[in-house]
Amino acid sequence: MQAFEVSQLLTECSQSGREYLEFLRHPSLSVGLYMLSAGAVDQQQPHTEDEVYYIVKGKGSIVVEGESRPVAAGSLVFVKANAEHRFHTITEDLEILVFFAPAEYTNVLPSESKA
């Protein structure tokens, strides 16, 4: 079994100095923690896999293919593969669990893979 504590993941992500920490990876699924500070600009690009965002903490908005909606703790958002999306108007630091299916970058050609 693999089990995780969100509080420890938050510490690991903060200490890494990066906004995203992948902590689980299998061919059919990957899961990570995404942290965006209040006022931050989300620079992500569309992914080649379906994804689900679960907002653990914070407030802001997300736009998916031109449709915007507010998000806060408890919000769940599905984003289909290749859909333009990003978080915006972040008024409270966001802590977000991100689920990719299949695993993130599974559908990327080797020449396009993450650096």
N, C-alpha and C positions, 0 to 999 in steps of 0.2 A: 504494500500500500504506500502511496505517496500522499502526505497530508501537509498542509501549509497554514500558517497563521498570518493573516493580513498585516498585523502590526509588525511582524518581523520582516515581511516583504517590503513594507513601507520604509523601514530602516535601511534595508539593503539597497533599495532604489535610490534613496537620498544619499547614501554613502558612495554610490557609484558615480554620482554627478550627472547621470543621464535621466531623461524623462521616462524611458521605457525599460522594464526589466522582464524578460521572458523567464518564467520559472517552471514551466511544464511543456514538454514537447514530445508528441507521438505523431506518427504519420497522419493520423486522422484528425488531430486536434493539437493546437498549441494555446497556451494561456499566459498572459502577461499582466503586469501592472503598469499603467500609464499615469503619470502625474503631471499636471499643468498648473502653474501658479496663477493666481488672480492677475488678470491683465495680460497674460501670455498670449502669444500668437501660435496657433497650432499649425505646424508646417507639414503635416503628413500628406502623403499622396494616396490615391486610390490603391487598394490592395487587390491582388488577383484571387483572393479567397473570401468567402462569406465571413462576416464577423458580427459579434454581439458585444455591446458595451454595457456594463453594469456600473452605475455610479455609486461608489461606496460613500463618498463624502464630497461636499462642495456644491457650487451652483454655477451655472453658465447656460449656454445654448449650443445646439449642434445643428448644422445645416447638412442635409443629405439630398443631393440632386436638386438643389434650389429650394427645398422645403426646410424651414427652420422651426425649431421647437425648443422650449426651455428644458433643462435637465437639472436634477438635484438628487440627493441621496435616495436610492431606491429606484431610480429610473433605469429602464432597460431599452436599448435601441438596437435594432437589427439593421445591418448595412450589407446589401448584396455585393458580391464580387464586382470590382471595377467601377463602383459608384463613387462619384465625387462627394467628399464629405470632410468636415472639419468642425472642431469645437471653436466657439467664438463667444465674445462678451462674457468672459469668465470673471465672475464677481467674487467668488470664493474659491480657494485652491481646490482643484478637482483631483480626486483619487478614483481611478477607473480600472476595473477588471476588464480585460479584453480577451475574448475567446475567438480563435480562428478555426475554421473547418473548411478543408483540411488544414494542416499546420501552415502557419505563415510562410510564405515564399515557396510553397510546394508547387504552385502552378507557374512559377517564374522560370523563364529560360535561363540556363547557366550564365549567359552573357549579361543578364539583367539582375543577377542575384545581389543581395544586400552586401555592401562593402564592409 
